[in-house]
Amino acid sequence: MKIKEIDIYAIRLPLIDPFIISYHTYDDMPSIIVKLTTDTGLVGYGEAVADEHVTGETWESTYALLKSTLAPAIIGENPMEFEQLHEKMDKAVYLAPAAKAAIDIACYDLAGKKLGVPVYQLLGGRYHEKFPVTHVLSIGKPDDMAEEAERRIKEGYSSFKMKVGTDVQVDVKRIQAVRAKVGEEVAIRVDVNQGWKNSATTIMAMQKLEKEGLDWLEQPVVADDFNGMVEVKAKTSTPLMMDEGLRNFRDMRELIEKQAAHKVNIKLMKCGGIYPAMKLAHMAEMAGIDCQVGSMVESSIGSSAGFHVAFSKKVFTSVELTGPLKFSKDVGNLHYDVPFIQLNERPGLGIDIDEEILKELTEFSTKVTM
């Protein structure tokens, strides 16, 4: 089986509500969809959601790189030879993890369809039967975030990920307001997206928040400040998760050596896809560090890929892949039984792609052939 054609689509996924985090407000989500067609007629889909603040890539640069460099590098190759494919992509371009993830995910989709098994069976088989879905609260006024949390509890959610990081004093009030509204039994995770900048500010904030019983605090300091994470971990009692600071094997080695976090947030877009994500999970497992599969607000394609990774290993104890729930239109049909997600047993990623919606959302596209 060889890759015969590669279609690349630059799309914008329409959001139901704006998605607000510390460094940006998204009115829609730009994404790159990759469609691989083999000489046997099988079709596989992948996705790249780039973020210049996290992966160093943009929507436009990812499209250009896939078109001019990565697609030509892997055309004609066997999509089931994952190590070879990643070596070819790594030789073609340094880093660019989201662009590589699109190719990687599409190849796993193809491999699963070829063998007639779900992707999680290619990764060691299913370990988890289902995962609870955590609702993400975008940054807003303290009372507004608390009221939304209360509404979502009535819909069945039992955990929240709070986005903060614009103003540390207001952030403290946001967290306190949500905790007061939902009570002590509901799980609250706080994601700062680097917004508190340094360890001093973070420690000051946590002195006021330790009594709120947070599940964990995620990436309060800038991505490369491993020493800052070490100081926060040493001087606070709330579990600490690294996200933007963990992108590749080098980062994981430093995190383990410095014991810089209790937990890690592995995202396919940060590391280059399913294949490297599993390697990162193995490293974390050997060091006794729990893992989460996180979201870059992908469509059903990227989200389902992340779920297959999470479902396959014991070390993954949480997931936050809620992109499809945020879109008014999606190119795929990943199914949620809110507040849970359960994967089906269909081959590959296990989803259907609506070609009409894909065409409707596409701003520009190209085809690369043998």
Phi, psi and omega in degrees: 000128181233150176283118186261319182223147176228114175260135182237124183240126172265113185236165171234120181271122183285127179272144175294315177228152176302143179255116189244121175233183192298327187249359182195154171244124181256123173268336168212171184244111177287135184215154174244123178255134178245132177241116178259131175241132183262170178290350176264358178093356177288148181234134177231147183241142175224172184213145172234121171245103184274158177210114184299338179275346186241306184261350182078014181241157173242168176304312183292317182291325179295316177300312182297320181292318177297316183294313190267336189236302188286317179299312176299331182289332186245358177298136182086356182271163175280118184290353181266356180263077191296318181296316178297317181297316180292324177296318178295318179294320180293326176288331182284325182205143179278134179060234184056056188293323182294319179298317180292327179299324180299316178293313181304310183297316179298323179292320176295321176300315178296316182298318178297319179293321179299318183269352179074030182227155173295156180302323182298336176289336176284346186253009180119358180094165182285131173256310181270142176275322178202159177235141170290143179265127179268130177277135181264125177264113175293159181297132178202191175292148182309313181293323180293319178294321179294319180292322177295318179301318179297319178296318183291329176298321179295337177276352176115355180289145179235005178210152182226143168250115181268125172274125176222187174121009179266327181205114190299322180293317177291325178301318178300317179294323178300312182294316179297322181294318180292316179299316180297326183282320188264347180087179188278341187278340182278134181284133177235125174246138184246123180246114185269344181049044176074003192290341178271000167070305189220173184290325182298312179296320181295315180296320177300315180295318184289337174299331179269347189245353184302326183284354182279355174063048180287144176297314175193165176246127187250126172040066179284332185255170181300154193306316187272004183272073179295322180294325176296319177297320179299317181293317178299316181298323182285332189250007175226165182253349179285133177305143186244132179244138174259135179237277185300335179283348180249105181239328188212185184297323179298317178297317181295321177299315180295320179299316181292316181299320184268354185050054190275351181201155175276332186222159176229147178253103181268124178238133181301327181288335180277330189253345177113010175121193185294315185300307177291332178298320178294324177295318177298320179297321178296319178298314180297319181299318180294334180266001179074032182250125177290151183239153170233145168264118185259175187242143167251022182062057179275165173287188177301334182291300180294325181293316179296322177301316178297321178295321178299321176296310184297321183289344189269350186222140180298327185293341175276114184252354177203158175224152177220058183252082187246013181309309182302333179285346183264352186261142173279338173219140181225150181280344181232182186233042175303130188257132175247136168254075186308130011262032179235162171234131176230132181275149176273184182250021178286153183291157181069217179289342176080021180233160173257145178254128177273101183297330179291316177293321177302315179296319181297321184274352184283130177266323173201157185208168177206164178231134175244129183234166178292000000 
